[in-house]
Amino acid sequence: MNNEQLPVSLICIDAFADRPFSGNPAAVCLLDRPAEAQWMQQLAAEINLSETAFVRPEGDGFELRWFTPTVEVNLCGHATLASACALWELDRVESSQPIEFYTKSGTLVARRQGDWIELDFPAKMVRETDPPPALLAALSVAPTFVGSDGTDYLLEVESEAIVGQLQPNFRQLATLPVRGIIVTSRSSPPYDFVSRFFAPGSGIDEDPVTGSAHCCLATFWQPRLNKSEFLAYQASPRGGTVRVKLVGDRVYLGGKAIPVWQGNLLVPLSS
């Protein structure tokens, strides 16, 4: 078998999950050489999960790119968590060693902390903004706050019951010029806040657990709850728990990850 025929390894991991078939599933494609963006996009569309991560050794770490079924994104938390889990699970990196990922959002670091994995991500600030009519019409809510971090809209509503009962008009949401829409509220113990994340314009009606959304949820809730460490729950049908810690301009995201399936591609890598 020549080098062009070597199989490409794939592993699917449930991220921010404490049991199989919960949290957010991500496919991780382990590459040994560069691949064309079009090929990666086609594979992500074929797998049809909210994110497929492509990981390739580079220097002392790994290049990492993320694709939804329709677009490449600049930052993804759950697929980064899954990528770190994959590298440790498949013995590509010693389990005691941190992993550096080189991405379009800079260098991201993953570390093991017992059964949890902690990610070091950039914090994002939310600024209050006037909501476009299509946003409120699509969600059918009366928010107490509407803001943007430059990538997503963030809406605060009065209760976690409202968050859980949302039934958005995804076609209307898809017309908005943003990656996605975060809806959040305070929560009852043990959680500090809950959220949901909708991104039909990026090919995902509802993302089960969105690590990157917590980069702005951390800065949003810090002054409102007067604390910098949170236990958060993303209230999608699958659901998932995220530990969140805000330190300066960084957000540390903690979650568990569970490998679900593993295999090899039967089509060649296009590079």
N, C-alpha and C positions, 0 to 999 in steps of 0.2 A: 504494500500500500504506500503510495507516494504522499508527500506532504500535502498536496492539494486535496487528497481524499481522506485525510484524518478527520474523524467525526468531531462535530462541535457539540460540547456538552451543554445541556439545559437542566435546570432544576427549578421547581416551583416551590415557593416558601410563603406561608401565611405569616405576615408581619403584623406587629402590634396585636398578637394573638396569644391567648393562654391555653387554647385547645385547637385541634385541627378543625378546619372549615369555619373559622372565625377570623376576625381581623381583616387584613387586606392582602390578597394573594398577588404576588409578583413573580414573573418568570425572570430568571437570571441566565444569561447566555455568556458562557466563559470562552473567550476568544484567545487564540495564541498569536494573532497578527491583526492588523487593521482591517476593517470591513467598510464597504461603501455605505453611506447614509441611506441610500435608497433600499439597499438590501436589508438593513436593520429595520427600516420603516415597514417593509413588506412582511418581515418576520413578526414584528409587533402586531400588525394587522391580522396575521394568521393566528397568532396565539390569542389575541383579542381579550387580554386582561387590561386592567386600567393602566398598568405600566409593565414594560419589559426593559430590564436593565442589561447593558452590554459592558462587560468587564474585560479589560486587557492589561497584562503586566506592562508597567512603564516605570523605569527608574527604580526607586525604592518603594513604589506603591503601585497603584492601578489607575488607568484611565477608566472613567465611568460616564456613560451616557444613558439617557432615559427616553423612551418613546411610548406614547399612548398609541392606540390603534390608528390615530390619524396625524399626530404631530410629535416632533421632538420638544421636550420641555427642558427648562434651565435648572430646575431643582425638584427633587422628589425624595421625600423622607422614607416612605415605606419600602421603596425599591432599593434605597441605600442600605437600610436595615437588612433586607433580604440578601443583598450582595455580600455584606460582611458575613452573615450567617453561612452563605454558600461557601465562601473561601475557607472559613474555619471548618465547616462540616466536611468538606472534600479534601481537607489537609493541604490546601494550597498555601495556607498561612498557619503558623502555630497558634493554638487557641489562646495562649497567654500574650500574644503580640497584638498591639494596635494596628489598624490598617489606615493608610492614607489613600484617599480617592482624589484624583485630579479631574475636576469637572468644570462646566461653564459657569458655576457659581463659586469657583475657587477651590482650595483644598479643604476637603471634609474628612474628619477623623472618626473612626468607629473603634470603640473599646468594649471588651467583655467585662461585665460586672456580675459575676455569678450566673444566674439564669437570664439576666437582662443584658441588652446591648445598648450602649449609650452613643449617640451621635452628636457631634459638635457642628452646629449649623449657624449661619449668620442670622442675627435678629433683624426684623423688619418693622418699621414704624407705620402706624395707621393714622391717617389724617381724615378728619371729618369732611364729608363731601355731600353735595346735593345728589340724591338718587335719580337716575333717569326713570321716566314713567314706566318703561317696560320692566324694570327690575321689580318694583313693588307690585305691578300688575301680575307678573309671573309667579310671585311668591304668595300673593294674597295675604300679606301681613302688614301690621302697623308697627314698624321698628321703633325702638327708643334711641337708636343711633345707627347712622350709616357712614361708613368710611371706606378708604381704599389704601392699600399698601403699594400701589402702583402696578400690581399684578392681578390682585383679586379685590372684589368688593367684600366688605365685612359688615354684617348687620347684627345688632344686638336686639333681642326680643325679650318680653317680660318674663317668660317662664320656660323651663325645660319641656313642659307639656306642649307648648307651641312648637318648639324645635322638633319634637318627635312626631307631631301630627302634620308637618309640612308635606304638601303634595304639589310640587311646582309644575308650572307649565314649561317643560323643557324646551319646547320649540321657541318660545319667547326668550328664555334665558340664553339660548344659543345665538341670539342676535347681538348680544352685548359684547363689546370689544375688550374682554378680559379673559384671563385664563379660567377663573372660576368664581364662585360665590360661596362665602362662608356665612352661616347663620349660627349664632351662639347665644347662650344665656348662662346665668348662674345656675348652680346645681345644688342638690342636697348631698350630705356626706354619704360615701367617702370622697365624692368628687367635688372639685372646686367649680368647674364649668363643663358644659357640654357643647357640642357643635355638630353640624353636618356640613358637607361640602358637595356642591353641585358644579359640574364642568361640562355641560353638553357641547359647548363651543370647542372643547378640546377632545371630543369624542367619548366623554364619560358622563352619563347622566348624573349618577351619584357615586362618588368615590367612597369606599367603605371606611377607610381610616387614612387621613392625609397628614403625614408628618410635617410637611413643609408649611401647611396652614397654621401650625402651632408656632411658627417663627414670628407671626404677627399676633396671634392670639396671646402669646406670652407678654408682649409689650402692651397690648390692649388691656389685659386683666390686671397687670401689676399695680397700677395706681388705683384701680377700682376695688381690688381686694386687699391692697396694702401688703402684698407678699410677693416673693420672687420664685417660690417653688410651688408647683401645682400638681395635682392628680386630675387628669382630664379624661373625658370619655367622649368618643365620637359615636353618636347615636344613630348610625345607619342600621339597616336590618342585620348585617353581620356583626357590627359593633367592635370596638377595640379601645384599650386603655393606653394612655400615653403619659409618661412622667415628663414634666416640663420644668426646666430650671433656667431662669434668665440671669446671666452674669455679664454685665457691661453690654457689649454689642454682639454677644453670642448667646445662643439658645442651645441647651443640652436636652436632647430628646431621648427618653428611655422607653424601650419596649422589648417584648419577647418575640421569638420567631420560631416557627415550626416547619421543617421540611415536609413536603407532601408527596411530590413525585419527582423522578429523575429520569433522564433519557438522553439520546443523541439525535441530532438532526440527520436526516437521510438525504438532504440536498447539500450541495457544496457551498462553502462560504464564498461570497463575491467580494473581491477586494481590488 
